[in-house]
Amino acid sequence: MVTAEQNQNDSVIFILLGFSDYPKLQVPLFLLFLIIYVVTVVGNLGMIVIIRINPKLHTPMYFFLSHLSFVDFSYSTIITPKLLDILVVEDRSISFEGCIAQFSFAATCLVMETFLLAVMAYDRFVAICNPLLYTVAMSQKRCALLISGTYTWGIISSLIFTYTLLVLSFCGTNIINNFLCEYSAILSASFSDKHVTQIILFILANFNTFFTLIIVLTSYIFIFVTVLKMHSASGRHKAFSTCASHLTAVTIFYGTILFLYCVPSSKNSWLIIRMGTVFCTVVIPMLNPLIYSLRNKDVKETIKKLLDTKILHF
């Protein structure tokens, strides 16, 4: 038997306002986000291909980087096409099922990214602080377990978040003052008791963010202490250079996440929240492959060889 709650949820529609309050910017924003998405797809898929075809890049660091590129590509593909769609069409609606699905997949990718960055920080810690044990500590089996754990926890976290929304009741047309279906906006549209759901959100979201942040910070504290003890200037430079790309990516990612945490929810802050969300969901997936390719000699050499080969064949 179909319950009244199911009937209510079946008729729910969400309206994504996006940037509709800036009508003159719709076309310029569409072109900008389209360019960013193309660069994101080419950059991340290109990074995966480059790592696969170059034997010199078959190391734990690049193994994790290839998975980060896959997660960034997936995350951007879940969010950006819908953003482009609502910028050029008048119908900005999305069904309840579509909204929940977008949130669920996006949450999976976001949790995976936080844990991947933590795993990559641990990898750099082992490489610099325990170089003699690196091949043992970061064996293929250990790397596979770390990646499996990251993907598994990302899926579990997303399922928990999604379930806490599915048990709530919704009805009618609901406005989301953003360009994506994010948790707090969906939650605010429900007329059910949200107390337990908010507690679960608070505990799980803070655990994922601050647990991984502690791993990153602890790893880099040990790295900096180890590097400062090195007597060779060239050794210190080499150690810092191996961490520079990852440290840059971590700073941008966690800086944006913590910024969004600190912005108060008010009518005046909606534009700031939207811009921060754009940076987190659209821009960062584009920046990561650029950061790692521009600062990495092996990746740049592989790209140059591929370009030279294509030019010669042409």
C-alpha positions, 0 to 999 in steps of 0.5 A, spaced: 500 500 500 502 506 498 502 511 504 500 518 504 508 520 506 510 517 499 504 520 495 507 527 498 514 525 496 512 523 489 509 530 488 515 534 491 518 539 486 524 543 488 526 550 484 534 551 483 534 559 483 541 559 481 543 566 479 536 567 476 537 574 480 542 576 476 539 575 469 544 579 465 549 575 467 546 568 465 550 567 458 556 570 461 556 565 467 554 559 462 560 560 458 565 561 464 562 555 467 562 551 460 569 553 459 571 551 466 567 544 465 571 542 459 578 544 462 576 540 468 574 534 464 580 534 460 585 536 465 582 530 470 581 525 465 588 527 462 591 526 468 589 519 469 591 517 462 598 520 463 599 516 470 597 510 466 601 510 460 608 513 464 611 507 468 615 512 472 608 515 475 606 508 477 608 510 484 603 510 490 603 518 490 600 518 483 596 512 484 592 516 489 592 522 484 589 518 479 583 516 484 583 524 486 582 526 479 577 521 478 573 523 484 574 530 481 571 529 474 565 525 477 564 531 482 564 536 477 560 532 472 554 531 478 554 538 479 556 542 473 551 540 467 545 541 471 548 548 473 549 550 465 542 547 464 538 552 469 543 558 466 539 557 459 532 554 460 526 558 464 524 551 467 529 550 473 525 545 477 528 538 479 524 532 481 525 530 488 528 523 486 533 527 482 534 532 487 536 526 492 540 523 487 544 529 485 545 530 493 547 523 494 552 522 489 555 529 490 556 527 498 559 521 496 565 524 492 566 530 497 567 525 503 572 521 498 575 527 496 577 529 504 579 522 505 583 522 499 587 528 501 588 525 508 591 519 505 595 523 500 598 527 506 600 520 510 603 518 503 608 524 503 609 523 511 611 516 510 616 518 504 619 524 507 619 521 515 621 514 513 624 513 506 627 507 508 620 503 510 616 507 504 616 501 499 614 496 505 609 501 508 606 503 502 605 497 498 600 495 493 596 492 498 596 497 503 595 502 497 589 498 495 586 498 502 587 505 503 583 506 497 578 501 498 577 504 505 576 511 502 571 509 497 567 505 502 566 510 507 564 515 502 559 511 500 557 509 507 557 516 509 552 518 503 547 513 504 547 515 512 546 522 509 541 520 504 537 516 509 536 521 514 533 525 508 528 520 505 525 518 512 522 526 512 516 528 509 516 533 503 510 536 499 509 541 494 514 546 490 520 548 494 525 553 493 532 552 493 536 559 493 542 555 490 544 552 484 545 545 487 541 540 491 545 541 498 543 538 505 541 544 509 536 546 503 533 540 502 532 539 510 529 546 511 524 544 505 521 538 510 515 539 515 517 533 519 521 533 526 528 535 524 532 534 530 535 527 530 537 528 522 540 535 524 544 531 530 546 526 525 548 531 520 552 535 525 556 529 528 558 525 521 559 532 517 564 534 523 567 527 524 569 527 516 572 534 516 576 534 522 578 527 522 581 528 516 584 535 517 587 532 523 591 527 519 593 532 514 595 537 520 599 531 524 602 529 517 605 536 515 607 537 522 612 531 522 614 533 515 616 540 517 620 537 523 623 532 519 625 537 513 628 542 518 632 537 521 636 536 514 643 538 514 642 539 506 639 545 503 638 541 496 635 535 501 630 540 504 628 543 497 627 536 494 622 534 500 618 541 500 617 540 493 614 533 493 609 536 498 608 543 495 602 541 490 599 537 495 599 542 500 597 547 495 591 543 494 589 541 501 590 549 503 585 551 497 580 545 499 580 545 506 580 553 506 574 553 502 570 548 506 572 552 513 570 558 510 563 555 508 562 553 515 564 560 518 559 563 514 552 565 518 546 563 514 542 569 513 539 573 507 545 577 506 550 571 506 546 567 500 551 570 495 557 569 499 555 562 500 553 561 492 560 563 490 563 559 496 559 553 493 561 554 486 569 555 488 568 548 492 564 544 487 566 547 480 573 551 480 577 546 485 576 540 481 579 544 475 584 547 479 587 540 482 590 537 475 593 544 474 596 544 480 599 537 480 601 538 473 604 545 473 608 543 479 610 536 477 616 535 473 615 528 471 607 530 469 610 536 465 615 531 461 610 526 459 605 531 457 611 534 452 612 527 450 605 526 448 604 533 444 611 532 441 609 525 438 602 528 436 605 534 432 610 529 429 605 524 427 601 530 424 
